[in-house]
Amino acid sequence: MKRLPEITLILYSLTGTISIAASQAVMALGAGLALVDRGRGVWFRWVRTGLERPLVFWALASVFATALAADPMASADKLRKIPLLAMVFWAPTVIDRPWALGRLYTGLLFSAGATALYGVLTFFLQGGPELSIRLRGFHTSYVTNSGLLLLCTFPAVLFAGCRELSASRRWGAAFAAGSILAAQFFGRLATGWLGTAAGLFFLALRRGRPRLAALVPLAAALLLVLPGVFQETARNLLDPTGAANQRRVDIWANGLQLFRGDPWSGWGLHDLSDEYRRVKDPSDPTEGHMASVPVHVAASMGLPGVLALVWLTVAFFRVIARARRKVETEFLRAVVDGTEASLVAFLTAGLVDWNLGDSELLALLCFLVGTAIAAGRLGPAERTTTAGAA
């Protein structure tokens, strides 16, 4: 029974990209075990991660924005997302062996690869891109599907070339990476393309491959000459004068106007459609989200929310950097670098999309950051084991 939290964590890795309901049930089970344990160390080895203060500040900023919201009851309903941030503590408290961390990623990449492959197959069976079919995977929302796969892209790419893994695991990771990249490409979601490009560019630089990094903007330029709907998606992303980007700029301008209207507490965590109607042009459609994480946080939570977002983002990168300094094996380094690239991709996509508002994406991102922290904690243990064997 001592391994029950680890088993539930494996179940999450298997369900996180496949089933929203199943993954939420597993998270609830893990939270229940933590409450029963209450820090006694029977199941969980409670550890400090360096994220406690920024996470508490984010929670306080959320409560403050809710207390002074235009619609406090509707805003309070969104507070249920705060416990998802605790996902960063799950892996560090229950994972104590590198092979256990590898088992987590085996489950995650298997489920992500299966989701992506299913999405691609059903996409073409329904008629493909020319009929404007959306690639959804096992999810009803193609946006959620794309966001979840985006976070799994970079660990899959790194594990495919990790020589410390067995050949079967490398081939499995390569299959997952290929399926995910195909799903992102055929999915034709501009934010997915942007996040994938940013993550791959960052990963190439992180691994000291500037020539590979240079291929990313070249590939982006080639997208502009692709035929049909693919070129349309590329232009929506890369053309600053295009209708899609002009629409985003208008939404951002209105969001910043909302921020100026209440900079100290924001308007609340709820859908901001009613507030947006007061500042938009009468001919423009109404929006509930500001098409950008920084702009939406500013409008919904005011200056405290902006400061909390900056602090939390910096803290994520700091704990990942700390973990990188501690790891020495290629596998653990791949865990850390893959997580960092996923964070970069998520933040980049968040510049043009409110992806922080998606509970499933937030949970998976925090899960990945937790695995990087766990890898850092396993680094010294690996050195001790190696020294003992010598």
N, C-alpha and C positions, 0 to 999 in steps of 0.2 A: 504493500500500500504506500510505502514511502515514495515510490516513483509515480504516484498518481498525477501530481502536477505536471510532470514531464510528459506523461501520456496525453493529458489534455492539451498540452502545448503542441504535441505532434498532431493531434486531431485538428487543432486550429490551422497548422501549416497545410494540412490536407484539404481543409474546407474553406480557407480564407478567400480563395479566388474562384471557388465553385458555387458555394451556397451561402447567401447572406444569413438566412435563418439558422442554418447549422453552425456557422462560425460564431454567430451571436450566442447560441446556446452553449457552445464550448467556452466562450469567454465568460459567460455567466457562471458556469461550473468552476472555472479557474478562480473567479472572484470569490465564490462561495468557499472553496478550499482555503483561500488566503484568510478569509474572515474567521473560519473555524480554527485555523492554526494560530492566528493572532500573534505572530512573531515568536512563537515558542521554538521554532526550528525543527519541528517534527517532520514537516514536509518542505517548508521553504527556508532557505538560508538567506535571511534578509540582509541586503547589502546597500550601501550608499552608492549612488551613480554620478553625483554631481549635477543632476537635473532637478533635484527636489525644489530648490528655491524658485527657478523660473517657472516650473509647473504650478507651484502654489500661487505665484504672482498672476499667471494666466487665469487660474481658477478665480482668484479674487477680482481681477479685472472683468471677468465674465459676469460674476455676481453683481458687481457694481453697475455695469451697463444694464443688467436686467432690472435692478432696483429702480433705476431712473429711466427705464425704457418708455417709449411711446405706448407700447402695449405690454406691460409687465408679465401678464399671464402667458401670452404667446412666446415671449422671450424666455420665460422660465422653462418652457418645454424643451428648449434647445440646450439647457444645462446638462441634459442627460448625456451629452457627448463628452463631458469633462472626464468621467471615469475611464474613457478609452485611452487617455494619455498614460494611464497606469500600465499599459501594455509594455512600456519600456522597461519595467521592472521584472517582467515575467521570466524572460530567458536568463538574465543574470542570476536570479534567485534559485533556479532549478537546474541549470545546465552546469555540470562539473567535469565533463569529459569532451574532448574534441570530436570523438565519434558520435556523441549525442547531438552535438551541434550539426554535424554532417547529416544525421538522420532527419533533423528538422528541415534542412534545405532539400534533401531528397524528396520529402513530402511536398514542400512548397513548389519546387520546380516541376515535379510530376503533375501536380494539379494545375499549375499555370500552363504547362505544355498541352495538357489535355483540353483545357478550356480554350486555348488559342486554336488548336487543331480543329476542335469541334466548331468553333466560330467560323474558321476559314471554309470548312467543308459545307456547312449549312449556308454560308454566304453565297457560294457559287451555285449550290443546288437551287437557291431561290432566284437566281438570275444575275447575280454579280453586280459590279459597280454601275453599269450603265442604266440599271433600273432603280438606282438610288436606294438599294437595300443596305441597311445598317448591320455591321458585324457586331453581334451581341454576345457571343459565347453562351454561357449558361445563365447570364443575367438578363433581366428585362431591359435594363438601361445600358445602351452602348457606351455612354460616357463613363459609367462606373467600370464596365468591363475593360475599357481602354486604360483607365487610370490604374487599376489593379495590375494589369499586365505590364504597364510601364515600370512599376516598382520592382517587378521580378526580372526585368530584362538584363540588368547589369551583373547580378550574381550569376545568372545563367551563362552569360558571355565569359566571365572570368573562370568559372568552374570548368567550362569546356576546354580550357587550355591549362588547367591546373595539373601538373605532373605528379603531385602527391596523391591524386585520386586514381582509383582503378580505371581501366579503359572503359568498362561498362558505365561507370558514373560519368566519365567525361563525354561519352557518346550520348548518354541520356541528357546531360546538360546542353550539349550542342543541339540535340533535337528540340529541347524546350526553347532554346534561344532562337532557332530558326522559325519555329512555329509562332513565337511571340512577335518577332520582327515582321513576319508575313501578316499576322493579324493586325498589327499596327499600321502597316502600309495599306492593306486593302480596306481597313476601317475608315480611312480618309478623314480622320479627326485631326484638325489642325493642331490642337494642343498636344495630342499624342505624338505627332511628328516633331513638334518643337521640343518636347521633353526628351524624346528619344535622341534627337540630334545633340541636345545639350549634354545629356548623360554620356553619350559615346565620345563626344569631344573632350569632356572633362576626364573621362577614363583614359583616353589615349594620352593626354598630358600627364596625368597622375602616374601612368606606367612608363613615362619617358619615351613615348612614340609620337614625336611631332609630325612625322609624315602621315601617320594614320589620322591624326587630328586634322590635318589639312584636307583630307578626303571628305570630311563631313560637310564643310561649306560647298565643296565641289559637287557632292551628291545633291545638296539642296538646290544648287543652281540648275542641275540637270532635270530636276523635277519640273522646272518651268517649261520644258520642251516636251514633256510627256503628253500624250493625247487625252482628250476627253475630260472626264471628271477629275482625274488625278492632277492635271494642270490647273483646273479650277481650284482645287484644295490648296495647291502650292501658292497660287496667286492670292488666295484669301489670307495666307500666312505671311508671305514675303512682300507683297505689294502694299506699301504704306498708304497709297492713294485708293486702294480697293474699297469696295462697299463694306466688307466685313470689318476691316481695320478702322474705317471711319466710324462705323457703328460703335466699336469698342471705345474709341476716343470720346465719343459723345456720352457714353455710359460713365466713363471715368470722370469726365467733367461734371456730370450731375452728381456722381458719388462724392466728389470733393466739395461740391456745393453743400451737400448734406453734412459733410464733416464740418465745414465752416459754420453751419447752422447750430451745431451742438458739439463743439470740439472736446468738451471735458468728460462726457460720459457716452456719447453716441446715442443712436436712436433705439438700440436693442438688438438682440440676437435673432429676432424673428425675420420673416420675409418682409422686405422693406418696400413692397409695392405701393402701399398707401403713402408713405413718405416720399417715394420717388415721383409720384404723380404731381406733387407740389412744386417740384423744381424742373421737371422735364419740359421740353417744348410740346405744346398741345398735339402736334402732328406725329410725335414720336411714340412708339409702343412703350408700354410700361414694363419695367424690370424689377425683379425682387432681389437680385444679386448684382453686384457691381462689376462683374466680369474680370475681377482681379482680386487676389487675396489681400494685398496691402490696402487697396482702395476700399474694399468691403469692410475690412477690419477697422479702418479709420472711420467710416460712416456708421458702423454698427456699435463700436466700442470706444470711439474717441481716442484721445492721447494715451490713456492707460492701456488700451488694447494695442496700439501701435508699439509702445514701449515693451509690452509683454511679448509681442510677436518677435521683435528684434532680439530681445534677451533669450527667448526660447530657441530661435534659429541659431544664434551664436553659440548657445550652450550645446546644441546638437552637434555642431561642427567641432567644438572643443572636446567633447567626450569621445568622438570618433577619432580625432587626432591623438588623444591620450591613449586610446586603444591601439592605434597603429604603432606607437612607440614601444609598446609592450610585446607585440607579436613578432615571431621570427619565422614560423613555418609558412609555406606558400599558401596552404589552405586557409589558415586563419587570416592571413593578409588579404586573401580574396574575399573573405567575409566582410572585412572592414572596408576595403576599397569598393566592393560592390554596393554596400550600404551607403557610402558617401556619394557614389554616382547616382544612386536612386534618390537621395535627398536633393542633389543638385537638379535632377530631372523634375522632381516634384515641385520644387520652388520655381524653376523656370516656367513650367506649365502654369503654375499659379499666378504668374504675372499677367496672364491673359484669360484666366479662368478661376472660378471660386471652388477649387478642388479641396480646400481645407474644410469646406462644409459637408463633404461626403464622409459619413461615419466609417464606411468600409475602408476607404483610402487612409483615413487618419489612423485607424487601428493597425493596418498593415504597415504603414510607415513607422509607427512606434514599435511594432514587433521587430522590424528590421534594425532599427537603432538599438533595441535591446540585444539583438544577436551580436552586434558589433561590440557592445559593452561586454557581453559574455566572452567574446573572443579575446578581448584585452585582459580579462581576468584569467583566462586559460593560458595566456602567454607565459607568465612566470612559472606556472605549474608545469608547462611543457619543458622549460629549461631545467627545472628541478628533476624531472623524470629522466631527461637525457643525461644530466650530470650523474644521477644515481646509477644509471645503466653503465656509464663509463667507469 
